[in-house]
Amino acid sequence: MTAVSMTIAGVRIPDSTLAREATEFVRDVSSELLFDHSRRVFLWASLYGDKRMLLYDAELLYIGAMFHDIGLVEGHRSAHERFEIDGANAARRFLESHRLPEEDVMTVWEAIALHTTPEIPAYMQPEVRLVTFGVEYDVPGRHFDELTESQREAVVAAHPRTGFKEGIIAALDAGMRDKPETAFGTTHPDILEETLRDYVRPNFCDIIRNSRFAS
């Protein structure tokens, strides 16, 4: 990949050797859908971080965003770990091979490992918080009005959402169907189903399909 700086929606894509190698790695091993999703996660996160005037390391944020779904990919998912952990471990190996300090490695590891864990990332390092924001913006469409229509149009033009809603559901299913026990999150829905007669457990597939993105 040629070392050419690229700007999308006013956000500069990191073009250090580390970032370029991360881009090549993810492009080589993942589907086009997951690659475009990961880049959008970085872009949404950066736009929000800049809006909120957060001090974050763009390179670490980029690595976290690009690797956050690698654990869904065949060849990079383990038999018994959550896909978030597999992705975090893949990022750790990549960063350690480039001799990054443990503090930076752990920041990226936590950003990936916690990206499906509600609320906790908001109290952690900006990079951890922002990867979660980017994922929540792109998949279920949360915080939709935090960014502008023109920003959304620019990001989606660069990295289209063609068939994304059904495609990400299929990708998540493929990454977890052989180890469904790893999808277990908390016991709270079980409690509510037991105690509230009319309680209906939220369905994440419905949340994705009902997001305000067109596709």
C-alpha positions in Angstrom: 0.0 0.0 0.0 1.4 3.4 -1.0 2.2 5.7 1.8 -0.2 8.4 0.8 -2.0 10.5 3.4 -5.8 10.3 3.1 -8.4 12.5 4.7 -12.1 11.5 5.0 -14.7 13.8 6.4 -11.8 16.0 7.6 -10.2 13.1 9.5 -6.7 12.2 8.5 -6.1 8.4 8.3 -2.8 7.7 10.1 -0.1 6.8 7.6 2.8 5.7 9.9 4.5 2.4 9.1 2.5 0.9 12.0 -0.8 2.1 10.7 -0.1 1.1 7.1 0.9 -2.4 8.2 -2.3 -2.6 10.3 -4.3 -1.6 7.3 -2.7 -4.2 5.1 -3.1 -6.9 7.7 -6.8 -6.2 8.2 -7.5 -5.9 4.5 -5.7 -9.2 3.8 -7.5 -11.3 6.4 -11.0 -9.8 6.7 -14.0 -9.4 4.4 -14.6 -6.1 2.6 -17.6 -5.6 4.8 -15.5 -5.9 8.0 -12.7 -3.8 6.6 -15.1 -0.9 5.6 -16.9 -1.3 9.0 -13.5 -1.0 10.9 -12.5 2.1 9.0 -15.9 3.7 9.6 -15.5 2.9 13.3 -12.2 4.9 13.3 -13.8 7.8 11.4 -16.9 8.0 13.6 -14.7 7.8 16.7 -12.3 10.5 15.5 -15.1 12.9 14.6 -16.8 12.4 18.0 -13.4 12.7 19.8 -12.7 16.0 18.0 -16.1 17.3 18.7 -15.7 16.6 22.4 -12.1 17.9 22.3 -10.8 14.6 23.7 -7.1 14.1 23.8 -6.4 10.8 22.1 -3.7 9.0 20.2 -4.9 8.7 16.7 -2.6 5.8 15.8 -3.7 3.7 18.8 -7.3 4.6 18.1 -6.8 3.4 14.5 -5.2 0.1 15.6 -8.1 -0.5 18.0 -10.7 0.2 15.4 -9.1 -1.8 12.7 -8.5 -4.9 14.9 -11.7 -4.8 16.9 -13.5 -7.5 14.8 -10.5 -9.6 13.8 -11.7 -12.2 16.3 -14.7 -12.9 14.0 -12.4 -13.9 11.2 -11.5 -17.6 10.5 -7.9 -18.2 11.4 -8.0 -15.5 14.1 -10.7 -16.9 16.3 -10.1 -19.3 19.1 -12.2 -22.3 20.2 -13.3 -21.0 23.5 -12.6 -17.2 23.9 -15.0 -14.4 23.2 -14.3 -12.9 19.8 -13.5 -9.6 21.5 -10.7 -11.2 23.4 -9.4 -12.9 20.2 -9.3 -9.6 18.5 -7.6 -7.9 21.4 -5.0 -10.7 21.6 -4.4 -10.4 17.8 -3.8 -6.7 18.3 -1.4 -7.4 21.2 0.7 -9.7 19.1 0.8 -7.2 16.3 1.8 -4.3 18.5 4.3 -6.4 20.5 6.0 -7.3 17.2 6.5 -3.6 16.7 7.9 -3.2 20.2 5.3 -0.7 21.5 5.3 0.0 25.2 3.0 -2.2 27.3 0.9 0.8 28.3 0.0 1.4 24.7 -0.5 -2.2 24.0 -2.9 -2.5 26.9 -4.8 0.6 25.9 -5.5 -1.0 22.5 -6.2 -4.4 24.1 -8.8 -2.9 26.4 -10.4 -0.9 23.6 -11.1 -4.0 21.7 -11.9 -6.4 24.6 -14.5 -4.0 26.0 -16.1 -2.7 22.8 -19.3 -4.6 23.3 -19.4 -3.9 27.1 -21.9 -1.1 27.7 -21.0 2.0 29.9 -17.6 0.9 31.3 -15.5 2.2 28.4 -16.9 5.7 29.0 -14.8 5.9 32.2 -11.6 4.7 30.6 -8.9 6.0 28.4 -10.1 8.2 25.5 -9.1 5.5 22.9 -11.1 2.9 24.7 -14.1 5.2 25.0 -13.9 6.1 21.3 -13.6 2.7 19.9 -16.9 1.8 21.7 -18.5 5.0 20.4 -17.5 4.2 16.8 -18.9 0.6 17.1 -22.1 1.8 18.7 -22.5 4.5 16.1 -22.0 2.1 13.1 -23.8 -1.0 14.2 -26.9 -0.2 16.3 -26.8 3.5 15.2 -26.7 4.9 18.7 -25.8 8.6 19.3 -26.9 9.2 15.6 -27.3 12.9 15.9 -23.9 13.5 17.5 -22.5 13.7 14.0 -23.8 15.7 11.1 -25.4 14.4 7.9 -22.5 15.8 5.8 -20.1 13.8 8.0 -22.1 10.7 7.6 -22.3 11.1 3.8 -18.6 11.6 3.5 -17.7 8.6 5.6 -20.2 6.3 3.9 -19.1 7.5 0.5 -15.6 6.4 1.3 -16.6 3.2 3.0 -20.0 2.1 1.9 -22.6 0.3 4.0 -23.7 -2.0 1.2 -25.7 -4.8 2.8 -24.2 -3.9 6.1 -27.1 -4.6 8.5 -27.6 -8.2 7.4 -23.9 -8.6 6.7 -22.7 -7.7 10.2 -25.4 -10.0 11.8 -24.0 -12.8 9.6 -20.4 -12.0 10.5 -21.2 -12.0 14.2 -23.1 -15.3 13.9 -20.2 -16.9 12.0 -17.8 -15.8 14.7 -19.8 -17.0 17.6 -22.0 -19.9 16.5 -19.4 -22.6 17.2 -18.9 -21.2 20.8 -22.3 -19.8 21.8 -21.3 -19.9 25.5 -18.9 -16.9 24.9 -21.9 -14.7 24.0 -23.1 -14.7 27.5 -22.9 -11.2 29.0 -24.8 -10.6 32.2 -27.6 -12.3 34.1 -29.8 -9.2 34.3 -32.1 -10.2 31.4 -32.7 -13.6 33.1 -33.7 -11.8 36.3 -36.1 -9.5 34.4 -37.6 -12.4 32.4 -38.3 -14.1 35.7 -39.8 -11.2 37.6 -41.5 -9.0 35.0 -44.4 -10.7 33.3 -44.4 -8.4 30.2 -40.6 -8.1 29.9 -39.3 -8.9 26.4 -35.6 -9.5 26.1 -34.1 -6.9 23.6 -33.0 -8.5 20.3 -29.8 -7.0 19.0 -30.6 -8.0 15.4 -33.8 -5.9 15.6 -31.7 -3.0 17.0 -29.3 -3.2 14.1 -32.0 -3.4 11.5 -33.9 -0.4 13.0 -30.9 1.9 13.1 -31.4 5.1 11.2 -28.8 4.2 8.5 -30.5 3.1 5.3 -28.5 -0.1 4.9 
